[in-house]
């Protein structure tokens, strides 16, 4: 019984951050699509240039995407792509 309380809990901020980035990508993609933009092209424009005007203000998507750094966006996109395509 006492051993249970002597264990150290591990807090994983990395997983929480990954989920946040994924949720932001999905939310911004949806907003761009709803406004009739090509979400992929718009997000690429934003990632390459850093210009937030590539992202619509609709549903506060521009503010939402600016909560994370562009390199974090790129990291998550690349990581997800590689995870899904490694076995091929």
PDB file of N, CA, C and O in Angstrom:
ATOM      1  N   UNK A   1       0.822  -1.194   0.000  1.00  0.00           N
ATOM      2  CA  UNK A   1       0.000   0.000   0.000  1.00  0.00           C
ATOM      3  C   UNK A   1       0.870   1.263   0.000  1.00  0.00           C
ATOM      4  O   UNK A   1       0.599   2.193  -0.759  1.00  0.00           O
ATOM      5  N   UNK A   2       1.897   1.306   0.831  1.00  0.00           N
ATOM      6  CA  UNK A   2       2.768   2.463   0.920  1.00  0.00           C
ATOM      7  C   UNK A   2       3.630   2.657  -0.312  1.00  0.00           C
ATOM      8  O   UNK A   2       4.004   3.788  -0.625  1.00  0.00           O
ATOM      9  N   UNK A   3       3.959   1.569  -1.030  1.00  0.00           N
ATOM     10  CA  UNK A   3       4.798   1.657  -2.231  1.00  0.00           C
ATOM     11  C   UNK A   3       4.156   2.512  -3.314  1.00  0.00           C
ATOM     12  O   UNK A   3       4.847   3.208  -4.058  1.00  0.00           O
ATOM     13  N   UNK A   4       2.878   2.458  -3.394  1.00  0.00           N
ATOM     14  CA  UNK A   4       2.141   3.205  -4.415  1.00  0.00           C
ATOM     15  C   UNK A   4       2.398   4.710  -4.302  1.00  0.00           C
ATOM     16  O   UNK A   4       2.443   5.412  -5.312  1.00  0.00           O
ATOM     17  N   UNK A   5       2.562   5.190  -3.103  1.00  0.00           N
ATOM     18  CA  UNK A   5       2.757   6.617  -2.872  1.00  0.00           C
ATOM     19  C   UNK A   5       4.216   7.045  -3.010  1.00  0.00           C
ATOM     20  O   UNK A   5       4.512   8.240  -3.029  1.00  0.00           O
ATOM     21  N   UNK A   6       5.126   6.080  -3.107  1.00  0.00           N
ATOM     22  CA  UNK A   6       6.542   6.380  -3.264  1.00  0.00           C
ATOM     23  C   UNK A   6       6.955   6.488  -4.729  1.00  0.00           C
ATOM     24  O   UNK A   6       8.087   6.869  -5.026  1.00  0.00           O
ATOM     25  N   UNK A   7       6.058   6.162  -5.634  1.00  0.00           N
ATOM     26  CA  UNK A   7       6.366   6.235  -7.059  1.00  0.00           C
ATOM     27  C   UNK A   7       6.279   7.681  -7.539  1.00  0.00           C
ATOM     28  O   UNK A   7       5.463   8.465  -7.053  1.00  0.00           O
ATOM     29  N   UNK A   8       7.111   8.007  -8.476  1.00  0.00           N
ATOM     30  CA  UNK A   8       7.107   9.354  -9.046  1.00  0.00           C
ATOM     31  C   UNK A   8       6.241   9.364 -10.292  1.00  0.00           C
ATOM     32  O   UNK A   8       6.419   8.540 -11.189  1.00  0.00           O
ATOM     33  N   UNK A   9       5.322  10.283 -10.344  1.00  0.00           N
ATOM     34  CA  UNK A   9       4.472  10.440 -11.521  1.00  0.00           C
ATOM     35  C   UNK A   9       5.255  11.196 -12.586  1.00  0.00           C
ATOM     36  O   UNK A   9       6.036  12.094 -12.272  1.00  0.00           O
ATOM     37  N   UNK A  10       5.046  10.836 -13.818  1.00  0.00           N
ATOM     38  CA  UNK A  10       5.733  11.501 -14.922  1.00  0.00           C
ATOM     39  C   UNK A  10       4.730  12.374 -15.674  1.00  0.00           C
ATOM     40  O   UNK A  10       3.697  11.896 -16.142  1.00  0.00           O
ATOM     41  N   UNK A  11       5.045  13.621 -15.775  1.00  0.00           N
ATOM     42  CA  UNK A  11       4.204  14.569 -16.501  1.00  0.00           C
ATOM     43  C   UNK A  11       4.782  14.732 -17.891  1.00  0.00           C
ATOM     44  O   UNK A  11       5.960  15.055 -18.039  1.00  0.00           O
ATOM     45  N   UNK A  12       3.961  14.512 -18.918  1.00  0.00           N
ATOM     46  CA  UNK A  12       4.454  14.574 -20.287  1.00  0.00           C
ATOM     47  C   UNK A  12       3.840  15.757 -21.013  1.00  0.00           C
ATOM     48  O   UNK A  12       2.766  15.650 -21.606  1.00  0.00           O
ATOM     49  N   UNK A  13       4.519  16.862 -20.961  1.00  0.00           N
ATOM     50  CA  UNK A  13       4.058  18.067 -21.639  1.00  0.00           C
ATOM     51  C   UNK A  13       4.123  17.903 -23.151  1.00  0.00           C
ATOM     52  O   UNK A  13       3.323  18.492 -23.877  1.00  0.00           O
ATOM     53  N   UNK A  14       5.076  17.102 -23.627  1.00  0.00           N
ATOM     54  CA  UNK A  14       5.265  16.880 -25.061  1.00  0.00           C
ATOM     55  C   UNK A  14       3.981  16.363 -25.715  1.00  0.00           C
ATOM     56  O   UNK A  14       3.577  16.877 -26.758  1.00  0.00           O
ATOM     57  N   UNK A  15       3.338  15.362 -25.125  1.00  0.00           N
ATOM     58  CA  UNK A  15       2.114  14.797 -25.691  1.00  0.00           C
ATOM     59  C   UNK A  15       0.989  15.830 -25.705  1.00  0.00           C
ATOM     60  O   UNK A  15       0.225  15.910 -26.666  1.00  0.00           O
ATOM     61  N   UNK A  16       0.892  16.616 -24.637  1.00  0.00           N
ATOM     62  CA  UNK A  16      -0.131  17.661 -24.583  1.00  0.00           C
ATOM     63  C   UNK A  16       0.098  18.691 -25.682  1.00  0.00           C
ATOM     64  O   UNK A  16      -0.855  19.148 -26.314  1.00  0.00           O
ATOM     65  N   UNK A  17       1.340  19.054 -25.910  1.00  0.00           N
ATOM     66  CA  UNK A  17       1.680  20.039 -26.943  1.00  0.00           C
ATOM     67  C   UNK A  17       1.371  19.477 -28.334  1.00  0.00           C
ATOM     68  O   UNK A  17       0.853  20.192 -29.191  1.00  0.00           O
ATOM     69  N   UNK A  18       1.691  18.187 -28.561  1.00  0.00           N
ATOM     70  CA  UNK A  18       1.391  17.550 -29.849  1.00  0.00           C
ATOM     71  C   UNK A  18      -0.101  17.601 -30.131  1.00  0.00           C
ATOM     72  O   UNK A  18      -0.518  17.927 -31.242  1.00  0.00           O
ATOM     73  N   UNK A  19      -0.905  17.280 -29.122  1.00  0.00           N
ATOM     74  CA  UNK A  19      -2.356  17.298 -29.306  1.00  0.00           C
ATOM     75  C   UNK A  19      -2.831  18.714 -29.603  1.00  0.00           C
ATOM     76  O   UNK A  19      -3.693  18.914 -30.458  1.00  0.00           O
ATOM     77  N   UNK A  20      -2.275  19.692 -28.904  1.00  0.00           N
ATOM     78  CA  UNK A  20      -2.663  21.083 -29.134  1.00  0.00           C
ATOM     79  C   UNK A  20      -2.353  21.485 -30.578  1.00  0.00           C
ATOM     80  O   UNK A  20      -3.184  22.109 -31.239  1.00  0.00           O
ATOM     81  N   UNK A  21      -1.170  21.133 -31.067  1.00  0.00           N
ATOM     82  CA  UNK A  21      -0.781  21.491 -32.432  1.00  0.00           C
ATOM     83  C   UNK A  21      -1.703  20.805 -33.433  1.00  0.00           C
ATOM     84  O   UNK A  21      -2.150  21.433 -34.392  1.00  0.00           O
ATOM     85  N   UNK A  22      -1.990  19.524 -33.222  1.00  0.00           N
ATOM     86  CA  UNK A  22      -2.891  18.791 -34.125  1.00  0.00           C
ATOM     87  C   UNK A  22      -4.273  19.439 -34.146  1.00  0.00           C
ATOM     88  O   UNK A  22      -4.859  19.634 -35.211  1.00  0.00           O
ATOM     89  N   UNK A  23      -4.784  19.766 -32.974  1.00  0.00           N
ATOM     90  CA  UNK A  23      -6.106  20.394 -32.888  1.00  0.00           C
ATOM     91  C   UNK A  23      -6.129  21.739 -33.615  1.00  0.00           C
ATOM     92  O   UNK A  23      -7.109  22.067 -34.284  1.00  0.00           O
ATOM     93  N   UNK A  24      -5.067  22.505 -33.487  1.00  0.00           N
ATOM     94  CA  UNK A  24      -4.984  23.806 -34.154  1.00  0.00           C
ATOM     95  C   UNK A  24      -4.957  23.629 -35.664  1.00  0.00           C
ATOM     96  O   UNK A  24      -5.658  24.342 -36.381  1.00  0.00           O
ATOM     97  N   UNK A  25      -4.162  22.695 -36.156  1.00  0.00           N
ATOM     98  CA  UNK A  25      -4.090  22.438 -37.599  1.00  0.00           C
ATOM     99  C   UNK A  25      -5.466  22.071 -38.138  1.00  0.00           C
ATOM    100  O   UNK A  25      -5.890  22.594 -39.169  1.00  0.00           O
ATOM    101  N   UNK A  26      -6.158  21.184 -37.452  1.00  0.00           N
ATOM    102  CA  UNK A  26      -7.484  20.738 -37.895  1.00  0.00           C
ATOM    103  C   UNK A  26      -8.485  21.892 -37.869  1.00  0.00           C
ATOM    104  O   UNK A  26      -9.265  22.061 -38.807  1.00  0.00           O
ATOM    105  N   UNK A  27      -8.464  22.675 -36.810  1.00  0.00           N
ATOM    106  CA  UNK A  27      -9.406  23.793 -36.668  1.00  0.00           C
ATOM    107  C   UNK A  27      -9.175  24.866 -37.738  1.00  0.00           C
ATOM    108  O   UNK A  27     -10.126  25.368 -38.336  1.00  0.00           O
ATOM    109  N   UNK A  28      -7.919  25.208 -37.972  1.00  0.00           N
ATOM    110  CA  UNK A  28      -7.591  26.222 -38.977  1.00  0.00           C
ATOM    111  C   UNK A  28      -7.922  25.706 -40.371  1.00  0.00           C
ATOM    112  O   UNK A  28      -8.449  26.449 -41.198  1.00  0.00           O
ATOM    113  N   UNK A  29      -7.620  24.453 -40.635  1.00  0.00           N
ATOM    114  CA  UNK A  29      -7.940  23.837 -41.930  1.00  0.00           C
ATOM    115  C   UNK A  29      -9.443  23.933 -42.198  1.00  0.00           C
ATOM    116  O   UNK A  29      -9.868  24.300 -43.294  1.00  0.00           O
ATOM    117  N   UNK A  30     -10.231  23.601 -41.191  1.00  0.00           N
ATOM    118  CA  UNK A  30     -11.695  23.639 -41.322  1.00  0.00           C
ATOM    119  C   UNK A  30     -12.181  25.061 -41.621  1.00  0.00           C
ATOM    120  O   UNK A  30     -13.035  25.256 -42.486  1.00  0.00           O
ATOM    121  N   UNK A  31     -11.646  26.038 -40.915  1.00  0.00           N
ATOM    122  CA  UNK A  31     -12.060  27.430 -41.129  1.00  0.00           C
ATOM    123  C   UNK A  31     -11.705  27.907 -42.532  1.00  0.00           C
ATOM    124  O   UNK A  31     -12.507  28.576 -43.184  1.00  0.00           O
ATOM    125  N   UNK A  32     -10.513  27.568 -42.995  1.00  0.00           N
ATOM    126  CA  UNK A  32     -10.099  27.956 -44.350  1.00  0.00           C
ATOM    127  C   UNK A  32     -11.003  27.310 -45.396  1.00  0.00           C
ATOM    128  O   UNK A  32     -11.410  27.952 -46.364  1.00  0.00           O
ATOM    129  N   UNK A  33     -11.305  26.047 -45.191  1.00  0.00           N
ATOM    130  CA  UNK A  33     -12.170  25.313 -46.119  1.00  0.00           C
ATOM    131  C   UNK A  33     -13.573  25.927 -46.156  1.00  0.00           C
ATOM    132  O   UNK A  33     -14.150  26.103 -47.229  1.00  0.00           O
ATOM    133  N   UNK A  34     -14.114  26.251 -44.987  1.00  0.00           N
ATOM    134  CA  UNK A  34     -15.454  26.837 -44.904  1.00  0.00           C
ATOM    135  C   UNK A  34     -15.537  28.180 -45.624  1.00  0.00           C
ATOM    136  O   UNK A  34     -16.591  28.544 -46.146  1.00  0.00           O
ATOM    137  N   UNK A  35     -14.433  28.909 -45.652  1.00  0.00           N
ATOM    138  CA  UNK A  35     -14.417  30.208 -46.344  1.00  0.00           C
ATOM    139  C   UNK A  35     -14.103  30.070 -47.832  1.00  0.00           C
ATOM    140  O   UNK A  35     -14.064  31.068 -48.551  1.00  0.00           O
ATOM    141  N   UNK A  36     -13.879  28.838 -48.299  1.00  0.00           N
ATOM    142  CA  UNK A  36     -13.667  28.610 -49.724  1.00  0.00           C
ATOM    143  C   UNK A  36     -12.220  28.681 -50.184  1.00  0.00           C
ATOM    144  O   UNK A  36     -11.949  28.683 -51.385  1.00  0.00           O
ATOM    145  N   UNK A  37     -11.288  28.739 -49.237  1.00  0.00           N
ATOM    146  CA  UNK A  37      -9.870  28.765 -49.593  1.00  0.00           C
ATOM    147  C   UNK A  37      -9.341  27.344 -49.761  1.00  0.00           C
ATOM    148  O   UNK A  37      -9.955  26.386 -49.291  1.00  0.00           O
ATOM    149  N   UNK A  38      -8.199  27.214 -50.432  1.00  0.00           N
ATOM    150  CA  UNK A  38      -7.490  25.943 -50.471  1.00  0.00           C
ATOM    151  C   UNK A  38      -6.636  25.905 -49.199  1.00  0.00           C
ATOM    152  O   UNK A  38      -5.613  26.586 -49.124  1.00  0.00           O
ATOM    153  N   UNK A  39      -7.046  25.116 -48.199  1.00  0.00           N
ATOM    154  CA  UNK A  39      -6.372  25.143 -46.903  1.00  0.00           C
ATOM    155  C   UNK A  39      -4.883  24.792 -46.968  1.00  0.00           C
ATOM    156  O   UNK A  39      -4.072  25.380 -46.253  1.00  0.00           O
ATOM    157  N   UNK A  40      -4.533  23.845 -47.814  1.00  0.00           N
ATOM    158  CA  UNK A  40      -3.133  23.431 -47.914  1.00  0.00           C
ATOM    159  C   UNK A  40      -2.280  24.586 -48.428  1.00  0.00           C
ATOM    160  O   UNK A  40      -1.248  24.912 -47.841  1.00  0.00           O
ATOM    161  N   UNK A  41      -2.712  25.200 -49.522  1.00  0.00           N
ATOM    162  CA  UNK A  41      -1.951  26.323 -50.090  1.00  0.00           C
ATOM    163  C   UNK A  41      -1.824  27.478 -49.100  1.00  0.00           C
ATOM    164  O   UNK A  41      -0.756  28.075 -48.971  1.00  0.00           O
ATOM    165  N   UNK A  42      -2.913  27.791 -48.406  1.00  0.00           N
ATOM    166  CA  UNK A  42      -2.894  28.904 -47.458  1.00  0.00           C
ATOM    167  C   UNK A  42      -1.955  28.621 -46.286  1.00  0.00           C
ATOM    168  O   UNK A  42      -1.210  29.499 -45.850  1.00  0.00           O
ATOM    169  N   UNK A  43      -1.998  27.394 -45.783  1.00  0.00           N
ATOM    170  CA  UNK A  43      -1.138  27.048 -44.653  1.00  0.00           C
ATOM    171  C   UNK A  43       0.329  26.997 -45.075  1.00  0.00           C
ATOM    172  O   UNK A  43       1.205  27.379 -44.298  1.00  0.00           O
ATOM    173  N   UNK A  44       0.609  26.535 -46.281  1.00  0.00           N
ATOM    174  CA  UNK A  44       1.984  26.549 -46.790  1.00  0.00           C
ATOM    175  C   UNK A  44       2.473  27.988 -46.903  1.00  0.00           C
ATOM    176  O   UNK A  44       3.597  28.296 -46.506  1.00  0.00           O
ATOM    177  N   UNK A  45       1.640  28.864 -47.438  1.00  0.00           N
ATOM    178  CA  UNK A  45       2.000  30.275 -47.535  1.00  0.00           C
ATOM    179  C   UNK A  45       2.341  30.858 -46.181  1.00  0.00           C
ATOM    180  O   UNK A  45       3.313  31.600 -46.040  1.00  0.00           O
ATOM    181  N   UNK A  46       1.540  30.522 -45.186  1.00  0.00           N
ATOM    182  CA  UNK A  46       1.791  31.013 -43.827  1.00  0.00           C
ATOM    183  C   UNK A  46       3.094  30.454 -43.258  1.00  0.00           C
ATOM    184  O   UNK A  46       3.901  31.201 -42.704  1.00  0.00           O
ATOM    185  N   UNK A  47       3.299  29.148 -43.394  1.00  0.00           N
ATOM    186  CA  UNK A  47       4.500  28.522 -42.836  1.00  0.00           C
ATOM    187  C   UNK A  47       5.764  29.084 -43.488  1.00  0.00           C
ATOM    188  O   UNK A  47       6.743  29.372 -42.800  1.00  0.00           O
ATOM    189  N   UNK A  48       5.744  29.239 -44.811  1.00  0.00           N
ATOM    190  CA  UNK A  48       6.937  29.719 -45.517  1.00  0.00           C
ATOM    191  C   UNK A  48       7.233  31.194 -45.264  1.00  0.00           C
ATOM    192  O   UNK A  48       8.390  31.587 -45.115  1.00  0.00           O
ATOM    193  N   UNK A  49       6.186  32.001 -45.218  1.00  0.00           N
ATOM    194  CA  UNK A  49       6.401  33.452 -45.135  1.00  0.00           C
ATOM    195  C   UNK A  49       6.293  34.025 -43.722  1.00  0.00           C
ATOM    196  O   UNK A  49       6.917  35.036 -43.403  1.00  0.00           O
ATOM    197  N   UNK A  50       5.502  33.373 -42.890  1.00  0.00           N
ATOM    198  CA  UNK A  50       5.231  33.930 -41.565  1.00  0.00           C
ATOM    199  C   UNK A  50       4.163  35.005 -41.589  1.00  0.00           C
ATOM    200  O   UNK A  50       3.859  35.608 -40.560  1.00  0.00           O
ATOM    201  N   UNK A  51       3.595  35.246 -42.755  1.00  0.00           N
ATOM    202  CA  UNK A  51       2.574  36.279 -42.919  1.00  0.00           C
ATOM    203  C   UNK A  51       1.213  35.722 -42.495  1.00  0.00           C
ATOM    204  O   UNK A  51       0.666  34.857 -43.180  1.00  0.00           O
ATOM    205  N   UNK A  52       0.663  36.199 -41.385  1.00  0.00           N
ATOM    206  CA  UNK A  52      -0.597  35.659 -40.882  1.00  0.00           C
ATOM    207  C   UNK A  52      -1.802  35.953 -41.774  1.00  0.00           C
ATOM    208  O   UNK A  52      -2.865  35.360 -41.587  1.00  0.00           O
ATOM    209  N   UNK A  53      -1.651  36.862 -42.744  1.00  0.00           N
ATOM    210  CA  UNK A  53      -2.801  37.161 -43.602  1.00  0.00           C
ATOM    211  C   UNK A  53      -3.118  36.015 -44.562  1.00  0.00           C
ATOM    212  O   UNK A  53      -4.139  36.060 -45.248  1.00  0.00           O
ATOM    213  N   UNK A  54      -2.278  35.003 -44.624  1.00  0.00           N
ATOM    214  CA  UNK A  54      -2.617  33.799 -45.387  1.00  0.00           C
ATOM    215  C   UNK A  54      -3.736  33.016 -44.704  1.00  0.00           C
ATOM    216  O   UNK A  54      -4.388  32.179 -45.327  1.00  0.00           O
ATOM    217  N   UNK A  55      -3.952  33.293 -43.422  1.00  0.00           N
ATOM    218  CA  UNK A  55      -4.957  32.587 -42.634  1.00  0.00           C
ATOM    219  C   UNK A  55      -6.137  33.521 -42.387  1.00  0.00           C
ATOM    220  O   UNK A  55      -5.962  34.673 -41.990  1.00  0.00           O
ATOM    221  N   UNK A  56      -7.331  33.009 -42.626  1.00  0.00           N
ATOM    222  CA  UNK A  56      -8.545  33.800 -42.450  1.00  0.00           C
ATOM    223  C   UNK A  56      -8.767  34.174 -40.983  1.00  0.00           C
ATOM    224  O   UNK A  56      -8.318  33.477 -40.073  1.00  0.00           O
ATOM    225  N   UNK A  57      -9.467  35.281 -40.777  1.00  0.00           N
ATOM    226  CA  UNK A  57      -9.885  35.665 -39.428  1.00  0.00           C
ATOM    227  C   UNK A  57     -11.150  34.922 -39.005  1.00  0.00           C
ATOM    228  O   UNK A  57     -11.512  34.923 -37.829  1.00  0.00           O
ATOM    229  N   UNK A  58     -11.816  34.292 -39.963  1.00  0.00           N
ATOM    230  CA  UNK A  58     -13.045  33.543 -39.706  1.00  0.00           C
ATOM    231  C   UNK A  58     -12.810  32.532 -38.575  1.00  0.00           C
ATOM    232  O   UNK A  58     -11.811  31.813 -38.577  1.00  0.00           O
ATOM    233  N   UNK A  59     -13.723  32.485 -37.627  1.00  0.00           N
ATOM    234  CA  UNK A  59     -13.628  31.611 -36.447  1.00  0.00           C
ATOM    235  C   UNK A  59     -12.334  31.834 -35.657  1.00  0.00           C
ATOM    236  O   UNK A  59     -11.864  30.939 -34.955  1.00  0.00           O
ATOM    237  N   UNK A  60     -11.770  33.028 -35.779  1.00  0.00           N
ATOM    238  CA  UNK A  60     -10.536  33.396 -35.080  1.00  0.00           C
ATOM    239  C   UNK A  60      -9.359  32.493 -35.441  1.00  0.00           C
ATOM    240  O   UNK A  60      -8.440  32.310 -34.642  1.00  0.00           O
ATOM    241  N   UNK A  61      -9.393  31.929 -36.655  1.00  0.00           N
ATOM    242  CA  UNK A  61      -8.343  30.996 -37.091  1.00  0.00           C
ATOM    243  C   UNK A  61      -6.960  31.644 -37.075  1.00  0.00           C
ATOM    244  O   UNK A  61      -5.975  30.997 -36.720  1.00  0.00           O
ATOM    245  N   UNK A  62      -6.885  32.907 -37.455  1.00  0.00           N
ATOM    246  CA  UNK A  62      -5.586  33.596 -37.480  1.00  0.00           C
ATOM    247  C   UNK A  62      -4.995  33.708 -36.071  1.00  0.00           C
ATOM    248  O   UNK A  62      -3.801  33.483 -35.875  1.00  0.00           O
ATOM    249  N   UNK A  63      -5.813  34.046 -35.119  1.00  0.00           N
ATOM    250  CA  UNK A  63      -5.343  34.129 -33.728  1.00  0.00           C
ATOM    251  C   UNK A  63      -4.968  32.756 -33.191  1.00  0.00           C
ATOM    252  O   UNK A  63      -3.993  32.609 -32.453  1.00  0.00           O
ATOM    253  N   UNK A  64      -5.740  31.769 -33.564  1.00  0.00           N
ATOM    254  CA  UNK A  64      -5.501  30.405 -33.081  1.00  0.00           C
ATOM    255  C   UNK A  64      -4.168  29.869 -33.594  1.00  0.00           C
ATOM    256  O   UNK A  64      -3.392  29.300 -32.827  1.00  0.00           O
ATOM    257  N   UNK A  65      -3.899  30.048 -34.892  1.00  0.00           N
ATOM    258  CA  UNK A  65      -2.669  29.491 -35.455  1.00  0.00           C
ATOM    259  C   UNK A  65      -1.430  30.197 -34.910  1.00  0.00           C
ATOM    260  O   UNK A  65      -0.346  29.616 -34.875  1.00  0.00           O
ATOM    261  N   UNK A  66      -1.589  31.438 -34.488  1.00  0.00           N
ATOM    262  CA  UNK A  66      -0.442  32.188 -33.960  1.00  0.00           C
ATOM    263  C   UNK A  66      -0.101  31.802 -32.517  1.00  0.00           C
ATOM    264  O   UNK A  66       0.868  32.309 -31.951  1.00  0.00           O
ATOM    265  N   UNK A  67      -0.886  30.915 -31.929  1.00  0.00           N
ATOM    266  CA  UNK A  67      -0.585  30.426 -30.580  1.00  0.00           C
ATOM    267  C   UNK A  67       0.630  29.503 -30.576  1.00  0.00           C
ATOM    268  O   UNK A  67       1.241  29.275 -29.531  1.00  0.00           O
ATOM    269  N   UNK A  68       0.977  28.975 -31.747  1.00  0.00           N
ATOM    270  CA  UNK A  68       2.125  28.076 -31.847  1.00  0.00           C
ATOM    271  C   UNK A  68       3.089  28.600 -32.900  1.00  0.00           C
ATOM    272  O   UNK A  68       2.697  29.321 -33.817  1.00  0.00           O
ATOM    273  N   UNK A  69       4.338  28.232 -32.758  1.00  0.00           N
ATOM    274  CA  UNK A  69       5.368  28.672 -33.699  1.00  0.00           C
ATOM    275  C   UNK A  69       5.254  27.901 -35.010  1.00  0.00           C
ATOM    276  O   UNK A  69       4.779  26.765 -35.035  1.00  0.00           O
ATOM    277  N   UNK A  70       5.691  28.523 -36.083  1.00  0.00           N
ATOM    278  CA  UNK A  70       5.644  27.868 -37.395  1.00  0.00           C
ATOM    279  C   UNK A  70       6.490  26.604 -37.430  1.00  0.00           C
ATOM    280  O   UNK A  70       6.110  25.630 -38.081  1.00  0.00           O
ATOM    281  N   UNK A  71       7.623  26.599 -36.748  1.00  0.00           N
ATOM    282  CA  UNK A  71       8.453  25.390 -36.736  1.00  0.00           C
ATOM    283  C   UNK A  71       7.751  24.240 -36.016  1.00  0.00           C
ATOM    284  O   UNK A  71       7.980  23.075 -36.344  1.00  0.00           O
ATOM    285  N   UNK A  72       6.898  24.554 -35.040  1.00  0.00           N
ATOM    286  CA  UNK A  72       6.118  23.511 -34.370  1.00  0.00           C
ATOM    287  C   UNK A  72       5.077  22.928 -35.319  1.00  0.00           C
ATOM    288  O   UNK A  72       4.828  21.722 -35.314  1.00  0.00           O
ATOM    289  N   UNK A  73       4.476  23.784 -36.125  1.00  0.00           N
ATOM    290  CA  UNK A  73       3.530  23.311 -37.139  1.00  0.00           C
ATOM    291  C   UNK A  73       4.223  22.367 -38.111  1.00  0.00           C
ATOM    292  O   UNK A  73       3.737  21.269 -38.384  1.00  0.00           O
ATOM    293  N   UNK A  74       5.350  22.802 -38.624  1.00  0.00           N
ATOM    294  CA  UNK A  74       6.098  22.009 -39.589  1.00  0.00           C
ATOM    295  C   UNK A  74       6.562  20.692 -38.974  1.00  0.00           C
ATOM    296  O   UNK A  74       6.498  19.646 -39.620  1.00  0.00           O
ATOM    297  N   UNK A  75       7.023  20.741 -37.743  1.00  0.00           N
ATOM    298  CA  UNK A  75       7.461  19.524 -37.050  1.00  0.00           C
ATOM    299  C   UNK A  75       6.325  18.519 -36.938  1.00  0.00           C
ATOM    300  O   UNK A  75       6.515  17.334 -37.212  1.00  0.00           O
ATOM    301  N   UNK A  76       5.151  18.981 -36.540  1.00  0.00           N
ATOM    302  CA  UNK A  76       4.005  18.085 -36.377  1.00  0.00           C
ATOM    303  C   UNK A  76       3.560  17.508 -37.716  1.00  0.00           C
ATOM    304  O   UNK A  76       3.241  16.322 -37.804  1.00  0.00           O
ATOM    305  N   UNK A  77       3.537  18.328 -38.746  1.00  0.00           N
ATOM    306  CA  UNK A  77       3.152  17.843 -40.071  1.00  0.00           C
ATOM    307  C   UNK A  77       4.117  16.775 -40.569  1.00  0.00           C
ATOM    308  O   UNK A  77       3.688  15.738 -41.076  1.00  0.00           O
ATOM    309  N   UNK A  78       5.412  17.020 -40.428  1.00  0.00           N
ATOM    310  CA  UNK A  78       6.422  16.073 -40.880  1.00  0.00           C
ATOM    311  C   UNK A  78       6.380  14.788 -40.055  1.00  0.00           C
ATOM    312  O   UNK A  78       6.462  13.690 -40.605  1.00  0.00           O
ATOM    313  N   UNK A  79       6.253  14.928 -38.740  1.00  0.00           N
ATOM    314  CA  UNK A  79       6.199  13.760 -37.865  1.00  0.00           C
ATOM    315  C   UNK A  79       4.992  12.878 -38.205  1.00  0.00           C
ATOM    316  O   UNK A  79       5.121  11.657 -38.301  1.00  0.00           O
ATOM    317  N   UNK A  80       3.838  13.489 -38.384  1.00  0.00           N
ATOM    318  CA  UNK A  80       2.628  12.740 -38.711  1.00  0.00           C
ATOM    319  C   UNK A  80       2.761  12.059 -40.070  1.00  0.00           C
ATOM    320  O   UNK A  80       2.370  10.902 -40.225  1.00  0.00           O
ATOM    321  N   UNK A  81       3.304  12.763 -41.044  1.00  0.00           N
ATOM    322  CA  UNK A  81       3.500  12.187 -42.376  1.00  0.00           C
ATOM    323  C   UNK A  81       4.411  10.965 -42.302  1.00  0.00           C
ATOM    324  O   UNK A  81       4.096   9.920 -42.871  1.00  0.00           O
ATOM    325  N   UNK A  82       5.531  11.092 -41.608  1.00  0.00           N
ATOM    326  CA  UNK A  82       6.482   9.981 -41.517  1.00  0.00           C
ATOM    327  C   UNK A  82       5.900   8.795 -40.758  1.00  0.00           C
ATOM    328  O   UNK A  82       6.130   7.648 -41.140  1.00  0.00           O
ATOM    329  N   UNK A  83       5.155   9.052 -39.696  1.00  0.00           N
ATOM    330  CA  UNK A  83       4.523   7.964 -38.939  1.00  0.00           C
ATOM    331  C   UNK A  83       3.562   7.174 -39.817  1.00  0.00           C
ATOM    332  O   UNK A  83       3.493   5.949 -39.717  1.00  0.00           O
ATOM    333  N   UNK A  84       2.831   7.855 -40.661  1.00  0.00           N
ATOM    334  CA  UNK A  84       1.832   7.194 -41.502  1.00  0.00           C
ATOM    335  C   UNK A  84       2.438   6.515 -42.726  1.00  0.00           C
ATOM    336  O   UNK A  84       1.821   5.612 -43.292  1.00  0.00           O
ATOM    337  N   UNK A  85       3.630   6.930 -43.147  1.00  0.00           N
ATOM    338  CA  UNK A  85       4.193   6.426 -44.398  1.00  0.00           C
ATOM    339  C   UNK A  85       5.486   5.629 -44.245  1.00  0.00           C
ATOM    340  O   UNK A  85       6.056   5.215 -45.255  1.00  0.00           O
ATOM    341  N   UNK A  86       5.957   5.403 -43.061  1.00  0.00           N
ATOM    342  CA  UNK A  86       7.206   4.661 -42.846  1.00  0.00           C
ATOM    343  C   UNK A  86       7.142   3.227 -43.327  1.00  0.00           C
ATOM    344  O   UNK A  86       8.113   2.725 -43.891  1.00  0.00           O
ATOM    345  N   UNK A  87       6.032   2.564 -43.118  1.00  0.00           N
ATOM    346  CA  UNK A  87       5.925   1.135 -43.430  1.00  0.00           C
ATOM    347  C   UNK A  87       5.840   0.846 -44.923  1.00  0.00           C
ATOM    348  O   UNK A  87       5.978  -0.303 -45.340  1.00  0.00           O
ATOM    349  N   UNK A  88       5.617   1.862 -45.718  1.00  0.00           N
ATOM    350  CA  UNK A  88       5.468   1.635 -47.166  1.00  0.00           C
ATOM    351  C   UNK A  88       6.794   1.490 -47.848  1.00  0.00           C
ATOM    352  O   UNK A  88       6.846   1.295 -49.062  1.00  0.00           O
TER     353      UNK A  88
END
